Amino acid sequence: MSDPLKILELITQRQSDRKYSDREIEKEKLDRIIEAGRMAPSACNAQPWKFIVVTEPDLIKKVAEASSAKLLGMNSFVGQAPVILVVIREQPNFSSKIGGTIRKKDYSLIDIGIASENICLQAEAEGIGSCMIGWFDERKLQKILDIPIRKRVELIITLGYSLSEQREKRRKPFNETVSFNRY
Ligand SMILES: Cc1cc2nc3c(=O)[nH]c(=O)nc-3n(C[C@H](O)[C@H](O)[C@H](O)COP(=O)(O)O)c2cc1C
């Protein structure tokens, strides 16, 4: 049984790190980080994901270019990361798809969010910084990484030893986001 205070501490400590050193991530740590994604729950256990682990410097550079916008100052840090995980949405299984159609929900997007947070939390536990990134040129990424055009790239996650300061969490007040028994 894990210490509940430690889990909350880990969750609170995880932050979007946007500055990395060039230190490599050890293979065993990276393996556990990926495993945390693979072990995530998903609707009907569909596991509608594929994680592309990008480690080649040339590809990192190209992925960084596809996810930054110089004019907006967006995501200019991506190229510093020694590893980038690219999260592809795969077809969910039949049950998840039927359930989602009946209930008018796309469970696979929810599943991908959960897997991605698992990845970031395991990274935090390994002493490695991360940042989920949703702003990128999807078509460019598909070309760079040979991703079939019909597959959606939902998120990329940068991983690396962080050089960012630990920040105070900025969250909406408890009463604005939580209620008991009624809306
Ligand atoms: C779906 C998603 C997309 C995001 N996209 C970006 C992004 O493109 N660039 C970026 O710098 N941060 C991105 N973030 C990070 C958020 O800005 C960050 O999680 C939020 O401000 C809360 O800060 P914290 O992660 O440090 O607690 C994204 C986060 C999520 C969950």
The ligand as an ORCA input file, in Angstrom:
! r2SCAN-3c Opt
* xyz 0 1
  C      -4.004     18.910    -22.985
  C      -2.884     19.848    -22.581
  C      -2.265     20.626    -23.548
  C      -1.203     21.476    -23.179
  N      -0.528     22.157    -24.153
  C       0.547     22.906    -23.814
  C       1.330     23.525    -24.827
  O       1.094     23.407    -26.025
  N       2.415     24.253    -24.409
  C       2.759     24.380    -23.091
  O       3.764     25.041    -22.802
  N       2.017     23.801    -22.102
  C       0.941     23.060    -22.442
  N       0.207     22.430    -21.467
  C       0.573     22.589    -20.044
  C      -0.418     23.488    -19.296
  O      -0.201     24.820    -19.671
  C      -0.234     23.274    -17.781
  O      -0.536     21.948    -17.450
  C      -1.130     24.189    -16.934
  O      -0.811     25.543    -17.139
  C      -0.993     23.881    -15.429
  O       0.347     24.035    -15.006
  P       1.201     22.834    -14.380
  O       1.187     21.702    -15.381
  O       2.590     23.396    -14.198
  O       0.562     22.432    -13.091
  C      -0.824     21.583    -21.812
  C      -1.475     20.794    -20.852
  C      -2.474     19.930    -21.222
  C      -3.126     19.059    -20.169
*
